[in-house]
Amino acid sequence: MPSARPSTADKRKVFRALHQSGCFVIPNPWNVGSARYLQGLGFKAIASTSSGHAHSEGYPDGAQTMDDVLAHYRELAAATDIPLNADFEDGFAAEPERVAANVTRAVATGVAGLSIEDSTRGGGEPLYAFDLAVERIKAARVAIDSANAGVLLTGRSEGFLVGRADLRETIRRLEAYSAAGADVLYAPGIKSKDDIAAVVKAVAPKPVNLLIHGNWMTVAEAAELGVRRISVGGALARSAWVAFARAANEITEQGTFNGLSPAGSAPNLNATFGD
């Protein structure tokens, strides 16, 4: 008889254990097919990508409703046997009490972790004011603890992605998010070894997530700097779009079909999805 699939509680325990030592990659699928393919490759956990999923549904990043996003989490969590971390953007609210309510709904989808970022949803300042940003993490922490679900909370500081590449301020925010209850800290956009090492040192012993979306650092190099978790954001989805767009544009512009015959053998998707 086939073995029983892991429960949501099982996946959450596994996810927490992954953060205790070593360095692991948590790739970002954009739909069920890509999620199950990554699981088949042996990855121990996956993370959603807001941009990857939005583009697959014909939206710009950040334009989907929270209901759409929660349905996506629920679908990914149900379709896979490994933990799912949710890119919950800014919690889909500015006010801490609304963030808490939304986090409660996200936890109910079956995710093993979720992140709350400090970038605003357009207009005015690109980052939430420091005190408000901290209160938002506190609210998310309370919501998770109230659910007694064991979901891992990641606090994200987005300065390096929104034109505020100030390492000192980024570290100040990450330290505050750690004190407010974040289990994992994340500053997407940092790239230099000195900056990465500084972030790791500042929030130790809590784990740090590093975003790598190009060939500028290896897993081994990140691990040597003390990084515990690596994600790729929307890079896998973008790589798929690049191949698709190149082939489609060739057909419309040149009337040729070279892009439909890529070098190397195609993956046997029927076998991958047939179990």
N, C-alpha and C positions, 0 to 999 in steps of 0.2 A: 504494500500500500504506500502511496506517496506520503512523505512526511508533512506534518501540519505546518502551515505557513506561520511565520512569527507574528505575534500580536503587536499592536501599537505599543504596549508597555515594553515588550521585548526589544523592539527597535529603538525605543528611547534609551533603554539601558545600554544597548550596544553603542549608540551614538555618544553617550556620556563617557563610556569606557575608552572610545577612540581618542578622546582628548586628554587622556591621562599621561601618555608618553609617546615619543616618536613624532613622526610627521606623515600625514596622509593627504591625498588629493581627493577633494570632493567636487567632481565635475558637475556642470550645469546643463541638464537636458531641458528641452523646451516643450516636449510633449511625451505621451506615453511610450511611443516607439523608441525615441531616443533614450528615454529613461531605462527601458527594459534592455536596450542594447548595452548601455553602460553597465548595468547590473551584470549582464552576461560576460562582460570583460573582467569581472572580478573586483570592481570598485566596491568599497565597503560602505559608502554613503553617497548621496547625491544632494544637490541643492537646486532650487528653482532659479530661473533667471527672468526678471521682469521684462527686460528688453526682448529676449529670445521668444518668450511666449507671446508678448504683445505683437511682435512682428509676424509670428506664425498665424495670428488671428486677424492681421490686416490693420493693426493699430500702431501708432507711435508709442514709444516707451512712456509709461506713466498715464496713458489715456484710458486704460481699462477700469471698470468699476471694481469695488472691493468684492462684490458678489461674484463677478467673473473670476477674479483671482482666487478667492476661496474655493470655488468649484474646481479650479485647476489644481490646487493643492490636494483637495480631496481625491481627485482622479489619480494623480501621481502616487499618493500614499497608498491607495487601494491597489494599484497595478504593480507595485514592486515590493520586494521582501527586505529591502535595505532602508536605513533611516533617510528621511527627507528633511533638509533644512529649508525653510521658507524665506525668500527675499521679500519681506513684508514692507519694503519701502519705508515710508515715514509713519507707518501704522495707519495710513489713510485718514489722519486727523492731526490737528495741531494741539488741541487741548488734551492734557494728560488723562482726564477722565474718559474722554472718547477713545484715546489710544488704548486704555485699559479694556474698555468694552470690545474694541475690535480685536485685541490680542486674545481675549477669551474666545471669540468666534474662530480665530485662526487655530488655536490650540485644539478645538473640537474637530478639525479636519483630519487629524491624525499625524500631523507633522511631529518630528522629533526635536526640532529647533526652529527658531525664527530670529530674524534680525530687525532692529529698529535703527534707522539712520537719522542723522540730524540735518539733512538738507530739506529745504522747504519745497512745497509743491507749486513753485512759480510765484513771481511777483515779489518785489522788495528784496530783502536780504537773502542770499543763497543758503544761509545756515540759520537754524533756530538760535535765538539768543541763548547764551550759555546756561543760565539758570533754568529756563524753560526746557532746554534739551535734557538737562539732568532729571528734571521732574518727570519727563516723558519716559525715561528709562526706569525710574522708580515705579511709575504706574504700570509699566509692562511687567516688571518684576512681581508686583503685588498680584496682578491678574494671573500670572503663571502659577504662583504659589497658592492662590486661592483655588485653582483648579486641581492642585495636588497631582499634576500630570508628569512632572519630571522633564519638562521641555527645557532645552538649553536656550538661553537668551544671549544673543550677540549684539553688542553695542557698536554702532558704526559711526565714525566721524568722516565726513565727506569732503573736507576742505580741499584736498588735493585733486578732487574731481570737479570742483565748482569755482576754481579760480582763487582759492584761499590756501595756497600751498605754504602754510606756516607750520613747521614741525613743532615748535614750542606750543602753539595753541592746540594743535592736534593732540599732542601728548596730554596737555592739560585736560582736554575733554575726555580722552580715553581713560585717564586715571579717575576722573569723576564718574564716568559711566561704570567703571569697575566698582567703585565704592557704592554706587547706587544699586548694584545687584547684577550687572552683566556678567555672564559666565565666560564669554569669549569677547575679545576686542579686535576691531577691524578698522583699518584706515586704507581703503582702496585708493590706489594711485601712487602710493609710495613705491619707489623703485631702487634707490641707492642702498647699498649694503649698510652704510652708516645709519641711514634713517630707519631701516628695518630693525637693525640691532638696537637702536635707541628706543623704539616702540616696544620691542620684546622686553628689554630691561626695565622700562618704566612700569609695565603692568604685571611683571612676574610676581607670583608664579602662574598667573592666569594665562591661558593659551591665546595665541594671536593667529588670526586668519590673514593670509596674504593673497592678494589678487595677482595672478600671472596670466596675461593674455597675449603674450608674445615670447619669442625665444631669447629672453634676456636673463633668465635664471633657471637653474635646474632644481629638481626636488632635493637633491643632495646638498646643493648650496644653500637652499632655504632652510633645510634642517640644521645645517651647521650654524646658521644665524639664530637658531632657537625657535623658528616658526613651527607651529604645531599643525596647522591646517592650511591647505592651498585650494583656492577656487579659481575658476576661469571666467566667471561672469557670462556674458553673452558671446564669448569668442567661438565656442563650438557651433552655435547657431549661425554666427556670421560666416564661418568657414563654409557651412552648407549653402548659405545664400550666395556666397561668392561663386561657387561651382555652378549653382543653378543659373545665376544671372549671366555668367560667362557663356554657358551653353545656349541659353535662350536668346541673348543678344546676338550671338553668332548666326543663329537661324534667321533672325529678322534683318540683320544688316548685311550678311554675306550669302545667305541661302545655303550654307554648308552645315555639316553636322559633326564636326570633329569633337566638339565638347561632349557629345553623347558617347564617346568611346575613350574614357579615361584610361591612363596607363595602370596596369595592375588589374587584378581580379576584383569584381564587386563582391561585397559581403553577401552571404547566403541568408537573406532575411527570412525566407520561409522557414529555414532550419532554426534560425534564432528565435522566431516568434511561435514556433510550432510546439513548444513543450507545454 
